[in-house]
Amino acid sequence: MIKKKVNEDYKSKNIIFDIEGTKYQLIRFYQSKMTVDVIEVDAKDKSIRNMPYAHMQKATKKLIKPN
C-alpha cells in the first residue's frame, strides 16, 4: 500500500532554530511539499511564513525526521 504523507504539527514542541541571525519557531511540516511553516520569534508581526525544508539547519532537520 502507498504510505500517506501527513502534515505534522510542531507548535506544541516549541522548536526554535536560527537562520542568519533570525530566530524562527517551527509550526508545521508538510511532507508532500517538503516545506515548513514558521513564525519569526522576535518580529513585531507574528505572521506565518512558508519556508523550504532544505533551508533549515541539519540539527533541526534531525528533530523532524521525514520518512
C-alpha positions, -999 to +999 in steps of 0.1 A: +000+000+000+010+036-006+021+054+025+001+086+030+021+117+036+009+136+066+012+173+077+027+172+111+021+199+137+051+210+158+038+241+176+034+223+209+071+211+208+084+247+207+112+240+183+132+272+177+161+275+152+183+303+139+190+312+102+213+341+095+207+358+129+169+355+127+151+331+152+122+311+139+097+288+156+086+257+137+048+254+134+040+228+108+058+204+084+043+194+050+058+161+038+042+162+004+057+196-005+088+194+018+081+228+033+076+241+068+055+269+083+075+291+107+070+323+127+097+348+134+102+349+172+115+385+175+092+401+148+065+426+156+040+409+134+035+372+141+026+361+106+032+326+094+057+322+066+063+292+044+099+281+040+116+252+021+127+223+043+161+224+026+169+258+041+168+245+077+199+235+097+209+199+099+203+197+136+168+209+133+161+185+104+170+156+127+143+166+151+117+164+123+130+132+105+108+130+074+103+095+061 
